[in-house]
Amino acid sequence: MHGLDPRLLATLEAVVRHGSFSAAARELGYSAPAVSQQIAELERRAGLRVLERRPVRVTPAGEVLLGAEQGVRSALAAASVELGAMRAGTAGRIRLGAFASAATGIVPQALARLHAAYPHVQVSLSQLEPEAGYNRLKRGDMDLALSYDYDFIPVPPPRMLRRTLVARDPVVAVVPARHRLADREVIDLASLASETWIAAPEAALRLELLSQMANTPGFQARLQYDGDDFNTVLGFVAAGLCVAVMPRLALPRTDTQVVARPLAEPQLTRFIYAVRIDTRHAPRAVLDLEEMLAAQALAALS
């Protein structure tokens, strides 16, 4: 096999990510025929077909090359971070990613502290779920991300990423204020099995997991919500339409229409992490922001 050009690998990655030659061309600043020619050249060098054309779909050989492209991009991103840290010790720009409840409950106060310490540092925030944040970190498109997993479904971070635990976020039961269990100090998960639930995979725990954890059948959804806004789910609970289980960080400080109670056994916990490229050196402002996010997470959950 002839030597592979990282630029050709980057073109392959863009085509696969967009599922389109023309969309990849717009992103890369090429013409569509030029992208097609680059893919053809990559296939010539590889000696194998890397893409099916209609519809655009990566082949097993293309998957191998995508892994190589990701490794090259991650290595260059790590080198860039280390060189920048060695040159200046601070960063002029930080690209931060955070999942929805962290973007609301942790990030603003931490960024206020960062601005006081580094008034010339610019920050861009993207709301991202963990997998998307990991992918952007590996591509070098992000400097720091807040991520999470749960104690009963741990997810190890991808290679080349450093993940630091910043907070433990307890999972609580949320019921309407007039609910039959609202006056209890703790709520047994199994006692909610027959309640009306909302299916909201992006904003609450999956019902099949709750059934598994409680070792109890039930947990049937009569409402469906395709979104990641916790306030929407809380609105349904406040209206008396359902109950829900969600991390405490997602709850408003005061809401007289809903009641949040700790779960009895089994207790569930969401672990919140700060994640960045695993390097020996990192910009001082990024390291300080990581500490500020951790401090704010602890304050928000205390």
NUZADREN-64126 format. One record per residue (C-alpha): residue number from 1; x, y, z. Coordinates in steps of 0.05 Angstrom, whole numbers, plus 5000, padded with zeros to 4 digits. Layout:
N
[kero NUM; [X; Y; Z]] ...
% end
This chain:
302
[kero 1; [5000; 5000; 5000]] [kero 2; [5026; 5069; 4981]] [kero 3; [5037; 5122; 5035]] [kero 4; [4972; 5152; 5061]] [kero 5; [4964; 5227; 5062]] [kero 6; [4931; 5255; 5126]] [kero 7; [4894; 5305; 5083]] [kero 8; [4860; 5248; 5046]] [kero 9; [4841; 5216; 5112]] [kero 10; [4811; 5282; 5135]] [kero 11; [4770; 5285; 5071]] [kero 12; [4744; 5214; 5084]] [kero 13; [4725; 5233; 5156]] [kero 14; [4686; 5294; 5132]] [kero 15; [4648; 5255; 5079]] [kero 16; [4629; 5200; 5128]] [kero 17; [4609; 5250; 5182]] [kero 18; [4564; 5289; 5135]] [kero 19; [4542; 5229; 5094]] [kero 20; [4551; 5273; 5032]] [kero 21; [4607; 5291; 4984]] [kero 22; [4578; 5361; 4972]] [kero 23; [4570; 5377; 5046]] [kero 24; [4641; 5354; 5060]] [kero 25; [4665; 5397; 5002]] [kero 26; [4631; 5459; 5032]] [kero 27; [4663; 5447; 5099]] [kero 28; [4732; 5434; 5071]] [kero 29; [4730; 5491; 5020]] [kero 30; [4736; 5444; 4960]] [kero 31; [4692; 5430; 4901]] [kero 32; [4651; 5366; 4902]] [kero 33; [4691; 5337; 4843]] [kero 34; [4756; 5351; 4882]] [kero 35; [4729; 5313; 4942]] [kero 36; [4709; 5255; 4897]] [kero 37; [4779; 5255; 4866]] [kero 38; [4811; 5254; 4935]] [kero 39; [4769; 5194; 4956]] [kero 40; [4787; 5159; 4892]] [kero 41; [4861; 5173; 4904]] [kero 42; [4854; 5146; 4976]] [kero 43; [4823; 5082; 4949]] [kero 44; [4879; 5076; 4898]] [kero 45; [4931; 5081; 4952]] [kero 46; [4894; 5034; 4999]] [kero 47; [4879; 4984; 4944]] [kero 48; [4809; 4976; 4972]] [kero 49; [4742; 5012; 4967]] [kero 50; [4733; 5057; 5027]] [kero 51; [4663; 5084; 5012]] [kero 52; [4599; 5059; 4982]] [kero 53; [4571; 5116; 4941]] [kero 54; [4495; 5110; 4939]] [kero 55; [4480; 5118; 4995]] [kero 56; [4546; 5143; 5023]] [kero 57; [4568; 5089; 5072]] [kero 58; [4636; 5072; 5099]] [kero 59; [4665; 5003; 5084]] [kero 60; [4706; 4960; 5132]] [kero 61; [4770; 4986; 5099]] [kero 62; [4744; 5057; 5108]] [kero 63; [4732; 5043; 5182]] [kero 64; [4805; 5024; 5190]] [kero 65; [4826; 5090; 5157]] [kero 66; [4777; 5130; 5200]] [kero 67; [4811; 5101; 5262]] [kero 68; [4878; 5122; 5234]] [kero 69; [4851; 5192; 5219]] [kero 70; [4825; 5199; 5290]] [kero 71; [4892; 5178; 5318]] [kero 72; [4929; 5229; 5276]] [kero 73; [4881; 5284; 5294]] [kero 74; [4883; 5267; 5369]] [kero 75; [4959; 5265; 5368]] [kero 76; [4963; 5333; 5334]] [kero 77; [4912; 5362; 5382]] [kero 78; [4952; 5337; 5442]] [kero 79; [5016; 5365; 5413]] [kero 80; [4983; 5432; 5400]] [kero 81; [4957; 5436; 5472]] [kero 82; [5025; 5420; 5501]] [kero 83; [5062; 5469; 5457]] [kero 84; [5013; 5524; 5473]] [kero 85; [5019; 5510; 5547]] [kero 86; [5095; 5510; 5543]] [kero 87; [5096; 5576; 5504]] [kero 88; [5049; 5617; 5547]] [kero 89; [5021; 5580; 5606]] [kero 90; [4954; 5612; 5593]] [kero 91; [4903; 5606; 5537]] [kero 92; [4873; 5663; 5496]] [kero 93; [4811; 5621; 5480]] [kero 94; [4778; 5562; 5514]] [kero 95; [4727; 5518; 5478]] [kero 96; [4683; 5487; 5532]] [kero 97; [4630; 5433; 5525]] [kero 98; [4577; 5416; 5577]] [kero 99; [4514; 5374; 5582]] [kero 100; [4449; 5411; 5593]] [kero 101; [4442; 5412; 5669]] [kero 102; [4516; 5428; 5678]] [kero 103; [4511; 5484; 5627]] [kero 104; [4457; 5515; 5670]] [kero 105; [4477; 5497; 5741]] [kero 106; [4553; 5497; 5740]] [kero 107; [4583; 5534; 5681]] [kero 108; [4558; 5606; 5690]] [kero 109; [4586; 5616; 5760]] [kero 110; [4652; 5581; 5742]] [kero 111; [4660; 5626; 5681]] [kero 112; [4648; 5687; 5724]] [kero 113; [4707; 5666; 5767]] [kero 114; [4749; 5652; 5706]] [kero 115; [4734; 5720; 5677]] [kero 116; [4757; 5753; 5742]] [kero 117; [4822; 5715; 5740]] [kero 118; [4834; 5717; 5664]] [kero 119; [4797; 5778; 5637]] [kero 120; [4827; 5770; 5567]] [kero 121; [4809; 5696; 5558]] [kero 122; [4751; 5684; 5511]] [kero 123; [4705; 5624; 5522]] [kero 124; [4658; 5590; 5475]] [kero 125; [4607; 5541; 5504]] [kero 126; [4574; 5483; 5467]] [kero 127; [4518; 5442; 5498]] [kero 128; [4537; 5370; 5486]] [kero 129; [4522; 5302; 5513]] [kero 130; [4584; 5261; 5535]] [kero 131; [4596; 5221; 5471]] [kero 132; [4594; 5283; 5427]] [kero 133; [4640; 5319; 5476]] [kero 134; [4690; 5261; 5474]] [kero 135; [4690; 5262; 5398]] [kero 136; [4703; 5336; 5394]] [kero 137; [4759; 5331; 5445]] [kero 138; [4792; 5275; 5405]] [kero 139; [4786; 5316; 5341]] [kero 140; [4819; 5376; 5375]] [kero 141; [4756; 5418; 5367]] [kero 142; [4747; 5427; 5442]] [kero 143; [4793; 5442; 5501]] [kero 144; [4752; 5419; 5561]] [kero 145; [4685; 5384; 5571]] [kero 146; [4639; 5365; 5628]] [kero 147; [4615; 5294; 5622]] [kero 148; [4579; 5242; 5664]] [kero 149; [4560; 5170; 5674]] [kero 150; [4520; 5131; 5726]] [kero 151; [4544; 5083; 5779]] [kero 152; [4502; 5027; 5751]] [kero 153; [4523; 5038; 5678]] [kero 154; [4595; 5063; 5681]] [kero 155; [4625; 5086; 5615]] [kero 156; [4701; 5089; 5611]] [kero 157; [4730; 5150; 5574]] [kero 158; [4762; 5139; 5506]] [kero 159; [4837; 5131; 5500]] [kero 160; [4878; 5195; 5499]] [kero 161; [4829; 5232; 5544]] [kero 162; [4841; 5250; 5617]] [kero 163; [4778; 5247; 5660]] [kero 164; [4774; 5277; 5730]] [kero 165; [4716; 5266; 5778]] [kero 166; [4689; 5333; 5800]] [kero 167; [4623; 5316; 5835]] [kero 168; [4574; 5262; 5855]] [kero 169; [4503; 5281; 5835]] [kero 170; [4450; 5240; 5871]] [kero 171; [4390; 5216; 5831]] [kero 172; [4323; 5234; 5863]] [kero 173; [4250; 5218; 5853]] [kero 174; [4208; 5278; 5830]] [kero 175; [4133; 5276; 5843]] [kero 176; [4076; 5328; 5842]] [kero 177; [4069; 5367; 5907]] [kero 178; [4002; 5333; 5922]] [kero 179; [4027; 5263; 5906]] [kero 180; [4012; 5208; 5956]] [kero 181; [4087; 5199; 5971]] [kero 182; [4105; 5273; 5973]] [kero 183; [4110; 5276; 6049]] [kero 184; [4159; 5218; 6055]] [kero 185; [4232; 5232; 6071]] [kero 186; [4256; 5180; 6020]] [kero 187; [4218; 5144; 5965]] [kero 188; [4227; 5071; 5947]] [kero 189; [4236; 5064; 5872]] [kero 190; [4193; 5001; 5870]] [kero 191; [4134; 5040; 5900]] [kero 192; [4132; 5083; 5838]] [kero 193; [4131; 5026; 5788]] [kero 194; [4056; 5031; 5773]] [kero 195; [4056; 5107; 5767]] [kero 196; [4048; 5146; 5702]] [kero 197; [4118; 5158; 5675]] [kero 198; [4146; 5201; 5620]] [kero 199; [4193; 5171; 5569]] [kero 200; [4248; 5224; 5561]] [kero 201; [4314; 5188; 5546]] [kero 202; [4353; 5254; 5539]] [kero 203; [4325; 5287; 5602]] [kero 204; [4310; 5231; 5651]] [kero 205; [4333; 5160; 5665]] [kero 206; [4310; 5106; 5618]] [kero 207; [4250; 5068; 5645]] [kero 208; [4278; 5000; 5629]] [kero 209; [4338; 5015; 5672]] [kero 210; [4293; 5037; 5730]] [kero 211; [4255; 4971; 5725]] [kero 212; [4321; 4933; 5725]] [kero 213; [4347; 4972; 5785]] [kero 214; [4283; 4964; 5825]] [kero 215; [4277; 4891; 5804]] [kero 216; [4203; 4906; 5793]] [kero 217; [4160; 4904; 5730]] [kero 218; [4121; 4965; 5710]] [kero 219; [4151; 5034; 5694]] [kero 220; [4108; 5042; 5632]] [kero 221; [4108; 5108; 5595]] [kero 222; [4044; 5143; 5576]] [kero 223; [4079; 5207; 5555]] [kero 224; [4136; 5214; 5506]] [kero 225; [4185; 5272; 5504]] [kero 226; [4240; 5277; 5451]] [kero 227; [4285; 5331; 5480]] [kero 228; [4337; 5346; 5533]] [kero 229; [4304; 5403; 5572]] [kero 230; [4294; 5381; 5644]] [kero 231; [4246; 5440; 5656]] [kero 232; [4198; 5410; 5605]] [kero 233; [4197; 5344; 5644]] [kero 234; [4188; 5382; 5709]] [kero 235; [4129; 5419; 5678]] [kero 236; [4094; 5353; 5664]] [kero 237; [4107; 5331; 5736]] [kero 238; [4082; 5397; 5764]] [kero 239; [4018; 5390; 5724]] [kero 240; [4006; 5322; 5757]] [kero 241; [4014; 5284; 5692]] [kero 242; [4072; 5239; 5713]] [kero 243; [4130; 5225; 5759]] [kero 244; [4203; 5224; 5741]] [kero 245; [4272; 5206; 5766]] [kero 246; [4330; 5253; 5750]] [kero 247; [4396; 5279; 5778]] [kero 248; [4390; 5331; 5832]] [kero 249; [4431; 5382; 5793]] [kero 250; [4375; 5385; 5741]] [kero 251; [4324; 5410; 5793]] [kero 252; [4308; 5484; 5804]] [kero 253; [4326; 5513; 5871]] [kero 254; [4254; 5529; 5888]] [kero 255; [4191; 5499; 5858]] [kero 256; [4130; 5492; 5902]] [kero 257; [4094; 5449; 5851]] [kero 258; [4141; 5390; 5853]] [kero 259; [4175; 5351; 5908]] [kero 260; [4243; 5318; 5902]] [kero 261; [4260; 5262; 5949]] [kero 262; [4322; 5217; 5956]] [kero 263; [4314; 5146; 5933]] [kero 264; [4314; 5090; 5983]] [kero 265; [4356; 5029; 5964]] [kero 266; [4379; 5022; 5911]] [kero 267; [4408; 5093; 5913]] [kero 268; [4433; 5119; 5846]] [kero 269; [4488; 5169; 5832]] [kero 270; [4509; 5207; 5770]] [kero 271; [4584; 5221; 5768]] [kero 272; [4605; 5287; 5737]] [kero 273; [4674; 5292; 5705]] [kero 274; [4719; 5345; 5674]] [kero 275; [4751; 5316; 5611]] [kero 276; [4809; 5341; 5567]] [kero 277; [4863; 5313; 5522]] [kero 278; [4912; 5272; 5564]] [kero 279; [4976; 5313; 5561]] [kero 280; [5033; 5327; 5609]] [kero 281; [5022; 5402; 5600]] [kero 282; [4959; 5443; 5592]] [kero 283; [4944; 5518; 5589]] [kero 284; [4941; 5548; 5659]] [kero 285; [4872; 5578; 5645]] [kero 286; [4844; 5510; 5625]] [kero 287; [4871; 5478; 5688]] [kero 288; [4843; 5534; 5731]] [kero 289; [4775; 5529; 5696]] [kero 290; [4774; 5455; 5711]] [kero 291; [4784; 5470; 5785]] [kero 292; [4731; 5525; 5783]] [kero 293; [4680; 5478; 5751]] [kero 294; [4694; 5426; 5805]] [kero 295; [4685; 5478; 5861]] [kero 296; [4620; 5503; 5831]] [kero 297; [4594; 5432; 5822]] [kero 298; [4606; 5418; 5896]] [kero 299; [4573; 5483; 5915]] [kero 300; [4512; 5470; 5872]] [kero 301; [4502; 5401; 5902]] [kero 302; [4515; 5419; 5975]] 
% end
